[in-house]
């Protein structure tokens, strides 16, 4: 009998600790894929705010050589690109239901993206340099689930739709080109959360 009572008390304590996870005021760090680092703050028991940031760097280099042309001499062209990208976003997690350690939620998200690239291209000895800048706004809505493996550690996954607009400006010597575009498609994310 005492063993049963003791087990019952232990289970109540564990249940209370589980129910207390992610209550108002809880703060944690999130790491997700696509690569992003964020902070989550549970404003209330049903709503959390999650700002995040992603950084990327890209470089590329290519060379094309054509031989047997122009009197047998070879001709080569090359292009190089080097740039940085940054995306800053904020998500609002609206809790739908909590089942033991599983939490189901909706997550609207708004983000701003900016990238710059310094490019050089042309024939050997006559390279032309130009800079391309891209800015865009991303809006998405998704369904998410989070499972608490521990009071201070959880895994999550999200799937939904995303709409984005972007503008690319290229500054050539004496010329400026501007292009605009939109995109619509699926957005997915998986990650982990560490609570303080």
ABEGO torsion letter per residue (X at the ends): XAAAAAAAAAAAAAAAAAAABGBBGBBBBBBBOBBBBBBBBBABAABBBBBBBBBBBBBBBBBBBBBGBGGGBBBBBBBBBBBBBBBBBBBBBBBABBBEABBBBBBBBBBBBBBBBBBBBEBBGBBBBBBBBBBBBBBBBBBBBBBBABAABBBBBBBBBBBBBBBBBBBBBGBBBBBBBBBBBBBBBBBBBBBX
